[in-house]
Amino acid sequence: MNITVIFYNIGGYHAARLRATYVACQQKGWNLSAIQVTDNTQEHPWGNVEHEITFPLKTLLPSATTAPTTPRNQESKVPASLLPSCLDSLQPDVVVIPGWGFPISRAALSWCQKHRIPKILMSESKWDDERRQWWKEQLKSWLYVKKYDAALVGGKLHRDYLIKLGFSPERIFLGYDAVDNDYFTQKAQIARLDPVAARQRQPNIPEKPYFIVVTRLIKRKNVFRLVEAYTAYRQKIGAETAWDLVICGSGAEEVAIRNLILEQKLQDCIHLPGFITYQSIGDWYGLAHAFIHPALQEQWGLVLNEACAAGLPILCSSTVGARYELVEDGSNGLLFDPENQEQITASLLAIQQMDSAARAKMGYLSQKIVDKFSPQKFADGLLKAIDIVRKPIM
């Protein structure tokens, strides 16, 4: 059995999932290989993840031989034209494909249809990601979704959406959205055990307690409103008592956010260190006191997996896909309406006003919850999908 898994770009998340799957396949005597469109993107500049790649990997457009890559939602048709010959050389018995809306996904689906190769969909789309039109949903179902033989999804909302599109429930498996939990747990713990060394590695980490946000600075991530809510929180609790706010990331809204920070005279307590690499983010998580994910809309939100694995209390928007699986309101975190600034402010106040033991318990529960969403869960779900596509449909 030759299994081929396609991703747009393999970073730390994907490598962890594929490592677990590679081991599981080897135990069955199967071969697993991966294909990525590019080894670097503007959207997710992972840093150096070469040592994370312990499985066979082909890259359609290596960054060393191409111009800087565009975001995935602006993907060109060039890599899609290169995919068929790559699949011809690998001769897979099963192809695992990310989504249905991108040129590379449609090229993979077409190749599988032509060669009568079973295909497995990986999806984290849900009904409320955008405004849906019934006729577009029908076309999506007929042209793409129903042509897949099985699916691997993140959680219940993603499963429900595929069922709404006409997919058979018994051919949908869970486990898609996973990160290397052990990596984030260990890195955060190392930082907590020696904060001085962590700050030597990362000199921009604040000395004061802080909330942390890890996201792209674009409108749907809702960071501008978070800064407004933080301003109100600081006024309510007092400048001396207030925690700092660390916002890791970059993007189109950065200028507007920086201007708001200057306008509110918060440049000494709101820190924008830019994008933090996969190799360094553990120190930032480890010394943080709570994690915030304020997005207006998010299909899943893998930073929640990271923060839970790092043992942090979670403050999360109620519209984030992963919150249904990873955030138990009042247990390991607090939920808020992302369009309600007062609710966000109240969440900031509530988490700070807890005693340290209560916050530590929240962080412990975060780790217990995310244990169920490990790379092994991805491997198990994918192998179940492979098993079902190898059986004839009755």
WOCORUR-V847685 format. One record per backbone hydrogen bond with DSSP energy under -1.0 kcal/mol. NH is the residue of the N-H (numbers start at 1). CO is the residue of the C=O. If there is no record, write none. Layout:
{{NH | CO} {NH | CO}}
//
This chain:
{{3 | 31} {4 | 94} {5 | 33} {6 | 96} {7 | 35} {15 | 11} {16 | 12} {17 | 13} {18 | 14} {19 | 15} {20 | 16} {21 | 17} {22 | 18} {23 | 19} {24 | 20} {25 | 21} {26 | 22} {27 | 23} {29 | 26} {30 | 25} {31 | 1} {33 | 3} {34 | 56} {35 | 5} {36 | 58} {37 | 7} {38 | 8} {46 | 44} {52 | 49} {53 | 50} {54 | 52} {58 | 34} {60 | 36} {61 | 37} {65 | 62} {74 | 71} {75 | 72} {81 | 77} {83 | 79} {86 | 82} {87 | 83} {88 | 84} {89 | 85} {90 | 86} {91 | 87} {93 | 2} {94 | 2} {95 | 118} {96 | 4} {97 | 120} {99 | 122} {106 | 102} {107 | 103} {108 | 104} {109 | 105} {110 | 106} {111 | 107} {112 | 108} {113 | 109} {114 | 110} {115 | 111} {117 | 112} {120 | 95} {121 | 150} {122 | 97} {123 | 152} {129 | 126} {137 | 133} {138 | 134} {139 | 135} {140 | 136} {141 | 137} {142 | 138} {143 | 139} {144 | 140} {145 | 140} {146 | 141} {147 | 144} {148 | 145} {149 | 119} {151 | 171} {152 | 121} {153 | 173} {159 | 155} {160 | 156} {161 | 157} {162 | 158} {163 | 159} {164 | 160} {165 | 161} {166 | 163} {167 | 162} {171 | 168} {172 | 169} {173 | 151} {175 | 153} {176 | 153} {178 | 176} {181 | 179} {184 | 180} {185 | 181} {186 | 182} {187 | 183} {188 | 184} {189 | 185} {190 | 186} {191 | 187} {192 | 188} {193 | 189} {194 | 190} {198 | 194} {199 | 195} {200 | 196} {201 | 197} {202 | 198} {205 | 202} {211 | 244} {212 | 290} {213 | 246} {215 | 248} {217 | 250} {218 | 216} {221 | 218} {222 | 219} {226 | 222} {227 | 223} {228 | 224} {229 | 225} {230 | 226} {231 | 227} {232 | 228} {233 | 229} {234 | 230} {235 | 231} {236 | 232} {237 | 233} {238 | 234} {242 | 238} {244 | 209} {245 | 269} {246 | 211} {247 | 271} {248 | 213} {253 | 217} {254 | 251} {257 | 253} {258 | 254} {259 | 255} {260 | 256} {261 | 257} {262 | 258} {263 | 259} {264 | 260} {265 | 262} {266 | 261} {269 | 266} {270 | 266} {271 | 245} {278 | 46} {280 | 277} {281 | 277} {283 | 280} {285 | 281} {286 | 282} {287 | 283} {289 | 210} {291 | 313} {292 | 212} {293 | 315} {296 | 220} {297 | 220} {304 | 301} {306 | 302} {307 | 303} {308 | 304} {309 | 305} {310 | 306} {311 | 308} {312 | 307} {314 | 332} {315 | 291} {316 | 334} {317 | 293} {318 | 336} {320 | 317} {321 | 298} {322 | 300} {323 | 320} {324 | 321} {325 | 322} {326 | 322} {327 | 323} {330 | 333} {331 | 328} {332 | 328} {333 | 328} {334 | 314} {336 | 316} {340 | 337} {344 | 340} {345 | 341} {346 | 342} {347 | 343} {348 | 344} {349 | 345} {350 | 346} {351 | 347} {352 | 348} {353 | 349} {359 | 355} {360 | 356} {361 | 357} {362 | 358} {363 | 359} {364 | 360} {365 | 361} {366 | 362} {367 | 363} {368 | 364} {369 | 365} {370 | 366} {371 | 367} {372 | 369} {373 | 370} {378 | 374} {379 | 375} {380 | 376} {381 | 377} {382 | 378} {383 | 379} {384 | 380} {385 | 381} {386 | 382} {387 | 383} {388 | 384} {389 | 385} {390 | 386}}
//
